[in-house]
Each structure stands twice: as structure tokens, then as C-alpha cells.
Amino acid sequence: MRARGAFRRLARRAPGHTSRCWLYRLGGVKTGKGVSIAKGVGLGSGVRIGQNARIGPEVTIGNAAVIGKGVEIRKGALIGPRAVIGEGAIIGENARVQDCSIGGHSLIEIGVIFTGSGDNWITIGEHCYLGIYAVLDGSGGLEIGDFVHVAGPSVGIWTHTSVYECLGGDGSEDRSKKVAARVRIESNVWVGGNTTIYPGVTVGHHAVILPNSAVDKDVASFSMVGGVPAKLKRLVEMGDEGARFAKAPTVDMVM
């Protein structure tokens, strides 16, 4: 094991692409054909990289991570241990993704941060888009379906809150009052920029969340919501010619 670690450290500084890949393989990294690994990349033990993947400079990939075929990981990104990145996905510059599974052909933009603690996981489906500087909290578990678009900048999806610890004057080491609850966003959902989604919320499929919203209750499928707190604005109707937005009843958000 020590010898393999030494080979990976040597690979990080190796000047030539061929020598880097050779040293990484000696260090226990499995790489497919056509893989490109830039100088300064740090790869952990047991990493697997699919064919034609491109790993940019100063990227760090943790132990036992799986990088799919044709994935592109851009400069300075960090991929946590055991993360799974699906075929054709793109991880943007300086993004930090951990404790997660990301579906094929999804795009994670610059500066996106996955955060959280504990044994829970962030699961993202295929063909998703996460806009710049979004923060996804996996503390309570976060599930995102396919074709979900999160606009930038600065959407926060939170699965825990420390409000009770704060109000109670508890020390940072006392987590007994921490509240965590799973967030679920179903497929074909659009989330506008600068939106916050609170712990325990479920967003139904084919829903639209307008920019600058605070979502603290479940959002029904085929609905458009917005505001602080978010309320029902319109209904989403799907037809042969695509989506249209119909006038909604003047009631609070449909549960």
C-alpha cells in the first residue's frame, strides 16, 4: 500500500502524460483507453476512471471514486471518496462534490459545493444542471431526479437546520438539537436562481420555482410557485407543443 501511494505521488509531478498514467496505474488507479490526466492531479486509492475521461489540472479525487466514460472534470475541482460520476458528466472549475452519485450527462457548474455530515447521500439523476455557486446539503439526504435544472447563482438546498442549537445557546460540539430531513426533487423541475429550499420539502415533477423564492412547504407536480414564502402562482400544463402556464386559483401553495 505504501508503494502504491508513492507511485501516485510521483505521478502527480510527472511531466509527461504517458508517464503520469503509467505511474497512476502502478499506484492502483484503473484507467480506460484515451484517458487524459493533467499535471498536478491527486488521485486516491482505488479510483477508477472510464475511457476518454479528461481530468484537468489541480483536481483531487478521493479514494474509491468512480469516474465514468467521457467525464470531464475541470481545474481545481474536488471529488470526494466513493463518489460516482456518470458517463459524459461535466464537473466545473473549483466545484466540490462529495458523498454523491451524479447521473450521466449532467453538468455541475463552477463553484458548486456539496456539503453535509453523516452517512446520508446526495443522488442526482441524468441530464441535470446545477448553476454556479449552488450549495447542496446532504446531511439529511437529498434526491434529485432526471432533467432537473437549478439556475445560478446561489441556490441553497438544505436538509438540516441548526436553528434550535443557536437559539438554545448550545456549543458547536453539541448536536443533540440538530434537525435533519430529506429533500426530494422529482424529475423535470426548474429552480430559479437565489432560491432556498428548506429541509423536508418534496418538489413534484414538472414544477417551476421562480427566482428569489423561499420554499418551506411541498410543491405539487405541474405547479409554478414563487415568493417568500413560496405560494402557487400558475399551473403547468404539458401538451403536444410543450409547456404552457395557466392561471391558477387564488389559494396558497397546493400541497
N, C-alpha and C positions, 0 to 999 in steps of 0.2 A: 504493500500500500504506500509506503514512504517513497519507493522508487517511482511509482506511478505519479505521485504528487510532484516529484522533482521533474519528471518529463513534462507535466503540464505547465510548470513554472518556466521551464526552458522554452516551451512553445510560445508562451506569451511574448517573449522577447525576440524570437527568431525572426530574421529579416525577410526570409522568402516564404511565399505561400506554401510551396510544396513541403518545405521542411517543417513549417508550422503544423500542417495537417498530419504529417508523419509522426511528429513528436506527441501531438494530442492523442493519436491512436495508441501509441506506446503508453500514454498516460491513462488509458481505459475509456477514452471517448470514442463512441461509434459514429462514423460519418459516412453518408452515402456519396454516390458519384456526383461530381460537379459542385461540391460544397465550397464556398468561399468564406474564409475566416480572416479578418483583418488583424493587423498587429495590435497588441495591447489587450486582446480579449482574454478574460479569465473564465475558464470552464471548470466546473466541479466534477467530482467523481461520478461516473455512470451516466453522463449526459449522452443523449442520442440525438443526432442531427440528420434529418432526411435529405435526400438528394436535391441538389440545386438550391439549397438554402443559402442565404447570404447574411453573414454576421459582421456588423460594422465595427469600427474601432471603439475601444474602451467599453465594450459591452461586458457585462458579468452575467453568467448563467450558473445557477446553483446546482447542487448535487441532484442527480437522477431526473433532471428536467428532460422533457421530450419535445423536440422541435421538429415540426412536420415538414414534408416535402414542399419546396418552393417558398418557405417562410423568409421574410426579410426583417431583420432586427437592426434598427438604426443606431447611430452613435450614442454612446453613453447610457443605453437602456440597461435595466436590471431585471433579470428573470429569476424568480425565487426558486428554491428547491422543490422538485416534484411537479412543477408547473407543466402543463400540457398545452402546446400551441399548435393549432390545427393547420392543415395544408393551406398554403397560399396566404396566410395571415400576415399582417404588417404591424410591427411594434415600433412606435415612433421614437424620435430622439428624446433621451432622458426620461422616458416612461419607466415606471416601476410597477411591475406586475408580479404578484406572489399569491400562493395558496389558491390557485385558479386553474380552470380549464377554459381555453378560448377556442371557439369553433373555427372551422375553415373559412378563409376569405374575409375575415373580419379585420377592421382597421382600428388600431389603438393609436390615437394621435399623440403629439408631442406633450410631454409633461404630465400625462395621466398617471395617477397614483392609486394603486390598490393598497388598502390598509386594513388593519384589524388584528385581533388576537384570538387565540383559542384554536379549536380543531375544526372550525367551520370553513367553508369553501366558497369561492366565487365561481359560478358557472355561467359562461356566455356562449350563446348559440352561434350559428353560422351567419355570415354576411351582415354582421353588426358593425356599427360605427360609434366610437366614443370620442367626442370632441376634445379640444385642447384643455388641459388642466382640470379635467373631471377628477373627482375623488370618489372611489367606490370602497365602501366599508364592508368587509366580510365577517365582522365579529359575530353577528347573529345568523349568518348565512344569506347569500344573495344569489338569486337565479334570474337570468335574463334569457329570453327566448331568441328566436331567429329574426333577422331583419329588423332589429331594434336600432334606432338612430338617436343618439344622445348628442345634441348640438353643443358647441362650445360658445363661450368659455364657462368654466367654473360651475358645472353641475355637481351637486353633492348628493350621493345616495347613501343614507346612513342606516345601519342595522343595530346600533346601540346608542344609548344616551347616558351621560354621567350627571344629569341634572340633579338627581336626588343626592348623590355624593356631594356635589357642590353646595346645595342648599343646606345639607346636614353638617357641613364643615368637616367631612371625613378626609383623612390623609390619603395621599395618592396611592399608598400601598393597600388601602382597604377598599376592595372591590365588591363588598357584600351587597351594596345597593345598586350596582350596575344593572341596567335593564337592557336586554338584547332580544330582538325579534326579527324573524326572517322577512326579507323583502322579495317579492316575486313580480317580475315584469314579463308579461306574456309576449308572444311574437307580434311583429308588425306594429310596434309602438314608437311614436316620435315624441322626444322630450326636448323642450326648448331650453336655450341657454340660461344660466344663472338661476336654475331651479333647484330646490331642495326637496328630496323625498325622504319621509320620516320612517323610523322603524315600524315594522309590522304591516306596511302597506302592500296591497296587491293591485297591480295595474293590469286590467284586462286587455285582451288582444284588440288590435285596430283602434287604439286610443291615441289621443293627441293631448299633450300637456304643454300649454303655452309658456313662452319665456317668462322669467321673473315670478315663478309660482312657488308656493309652499304647499306640498301635498301631504296632508296628515290623515287622510281617510282613503279607503279603497276607491279605485276608479273603475267604473263599469266598462266593459267592452263597447266599442263603437260610440265612444263619447269624447268630446273635447272639453277640457277643464282648464281653468286658469284663475290667477289671483292669489291673494294672501288672506285667509286660507283659500285653497283652490275650490272653485264651485263649477257646476255644469254651465257651459256656455252654448254649445251646439251639439248636435248628434252627427255622427259619422255614418254616411251611407255609401256602400260599395255597390257599383253597378258595372255593366259591360264597358263603360268608358272610364272607369276608375272611381276615385273617391269624390264625394261632394259633401258639403257641410250644411246640414239642415237646421232650421230654427228649433230650439229646444224649449220644453216647458219651463216656466219661471219657478223652478224649485232648486233646492240645494243639490249638491253633487249626488248623482244616483249611486247607491251603494251596491 
